[in-house]
C-alpha cells in the first residue's frame, strides 16, 4: 500500500528529542514516521510503502557535510521534491546559517502552536514555494482568539491563517457559505476591523479537508488600503520568519 503524501518523516537523533513534535503532527492530521538515525531515515525513504512528503530534522543533525546529507535524502524521496524542516530549539546564528546553506527550508522552532505546526507541514507537503503559490497573496499562520460578529450575534473562533485578502477561522460552528461577518484582528501593530464573506466551510463528514482545522474560509470585502497594507505586511513578515 502506498503511503500518503501527508506522511512526515522525523529524524529524531538530536540532543533535543522531536517526539512531542511528532505526536502533535499526528494529532493535526499527518501520518508520522520516526527514524532514530540518518540511515534509518534513508531506509524509510527507500521503502516503496511510504510516500514521504516532508522531512523534519533536528538543528544539530550530525553530518560531516549537511548539504550532501540532505541531497541524499531528497534523492531517495519518491515524490517531485522533499521539503526539509528543522524542528526543536532555535539554534544560534552560526548553526542557523549552516542549516540554511545546506538546503533546509522551513522552521518548526519552539514555542510552536498547533496552527503554525499544521500550516508549516502543509506548506512542506504541498510544495507551497512553487511559482503558482508565490503568485497568490502570502498567507501566514496565527493562533489569535477572536469574536466573530454576524447578524447581531457573536461566537468565538481562532484565526488559523491570514493574508491581505482573507483568513481561515477555526471554529466548530462555521457560518453558512455566503454569510457576511465582521471580526477584529489583533495585529501586532494594532487591531484592525474587517468584514468578509464565507467562501468555504470545513465540517465533519465525507468531504472534510484533513489539511485544515474545522471552520470557515473568509474573503475580506471593502478593506481600506491601510488595513490591507497592514495585513500584507504582517503576513509576509510572519511567513518569512518561518523560513530559513
Buried (B, 14 or more C-beta within 10 A) or exposed (E): EEBBBBBBBBBBBBEBBBEEBBEBBEEBBBBBBBBEEBEBBBEBBEBEEBBBBBBBBBBBBEEEEBBEBBBBBBEBBBBEBBBBBBBBEEBEEEBBEBBBEBBBBBBBBEEBEBBBBBBBBBBBBBBBBEEEEEEEBBBBBBBBEBEBBBEEEEBEBBBBBBBBBBBBBBBEEBBEEEBEBEBBBEBEEEEBEBBBBBEBBBEEEEEEEEBBBBBBBBEBEEBEEEBBEBBBBBBBEBBEEBEB
